Amino acid sequence: MKRFLHCAVRPIAYVVSVWPKSSLTLRRELTRVCPLKGFTLIELLISISVLGILATAILVLINPVKRQNQAKDSTIQADIGQIATGAESYHASQNGSFPMSLDVLVTSGDMKNIPTPPNAVSYTYVATNSGGGACDGTANNPCTLARISNPMASPAVAGDLWCWQSVTGRAQELSVAACTP
């Protein structure tokens, strides 16, 4: 008689009829021959806790908030560069005078629309005359200096802005005090 009967092939009724032993001995033999399949509760708990620790470690390494802030800063930098290009185009076509406001760039056709920043704070635009005073954009009082700025989501120094200045013609991260037209 075969000692090891495969559980998946032989039904228990067949095993009982072929194997004339007491039910307790039969149960021991079946358990030995056909061990129970599956995971214990301890094995499941350990597996789940290990997966949880790995997921936490990956989230700490990725740091999604930092990545989102970097994406917002990139959007701000690109938008300010686009507005600065429109302002310089207006400056060249208007005999050296910057627009009084950003809306003038749209009405003049230098831009299709003014971009909306990701931090819901509108872009700050300031135009002044060469002495730093108020200007009206006319030939007698042209706006010869301008700046465009917006707070950054993750600046190198807390409180810094992304600032474009007409004096330098470039955009860079500056403190609020240094971001002047």
KATACOR-V922727 format. One record per residue. N is the residue number from 1. RES is the residue in one letter. PHI is phi as a letter, one per 40 degrees, with the letter a starting at -180 (999 if undefined). Layout:
BEGIN
N;RES;PHI, N;RES;PHI
END
This chain:
BEGIN
1;M;999, 2;K;c, 3;R;c, 4;F;b, 5;L;c, 6;H;c, 7;C;c, 8;A;c, 9;V;c, 10;R;c, 11;P;c, 12;I;c, 13;A;d, 14;Y;c, 15;V;c, 16;V;c, 17;S;c, 18;V;c, 19;W;b, 20;P;c, 21;K;b, 22;S;c, 23;S;c, 24;L;c, 25;T;c, 26;L;c, 27;R;c, 28;R;c, 29;E;c, 30;L;c, 31;T;c, 32;R;c, 33;V;c, 34;C;b, 35;P;c, 36;L;c, 37;K;b, 38;G;h, 39;F;b, 40;T;c, 41;L;c, 42;I;c, 43;E;c, 44;L;c, 45;L;c, 46;I;c, 47;S;c, 48;I;c, 49;S;c, 50;V;c, 51;L;c, 52;G;c, 53;I;c, 54;L;c, 55;A;c, 56;T;c, 57;A;c, 58;I;c, 59;L;c, 60;V;c, 61;L;c, 62;I;c, 63;N;f, 64;P;c, 65;V;c, 66;K;c, 67;R;c, 68;Q;c, 69;N;c, 70;Q;c, 71;A;c, 72;K;c, 73;D;c, 74;S;c, 75;T;c, 76;I;c, 77;Q;c, 78;A;c, 79;D;c, 80;I;c, 81;G;c, 82;Q;c, 83;I;c, 84;A;c, 85;T;c, 86;G;c, 87;A;c, 88;E;c, 89;S;c, 90;Y;c, 91;H;d, 92;A;c, 93;S;c, 94;Q;b, 95;N;f, 96;G;g, 97;S;b, 98;F;c, 99;P;c, 100;M;c, 101;S;a, 102;L;c, 103;D;c, 104;V;c, 105;L;c, 106;V;c, 107;T;c, 108;S;c, 109;G;g, 110;D;c, 111;M;b, 112;K;c, 113;N;a, 114;I;c, 115;P;c, 116;T;c, 117;P;c, 118;P;c, 119;N;c, 120;A;g, 121;V;b, 122;S;c, 123;Y;c, 124;T;c, 125;Y;b, 126;V;b, 127;A;b, 128;T;b, 129;N;c, 130;S;c, 131;G;c, 132;G;g, 133;G;c, 134;A;c, 135;C;b, 136;D;b, 137;G;g, 138;T;c, 139;A;c, 140;N;c, 141;N;b, 142;P;c, 143;C;c, 144;T;c, 145;L;b, 146;A;a, 147;R;a, 148;I;b, 149;S;a, 150;N;a, 151;P;c, 152;M;c, 153;A;c, 154;S;b, 155;P;c, 156;A;c, 157;V;b, 158;A;d, 159;G;g, 160;D;c, 161;L;b, 162;W;c, 163;C;b, 164;W;b, 165;Q;b, 166;S;c, 167;V;c, 168;T;c, 169;G;g, 170;R;a, 171;A;b, 172;Q;a, 173;E;c, 174;L;b, 175;S;c, 176;V;c, 177;A;c, 178;A;c, 179;C;c, 180;T;b, 181;P;c
END
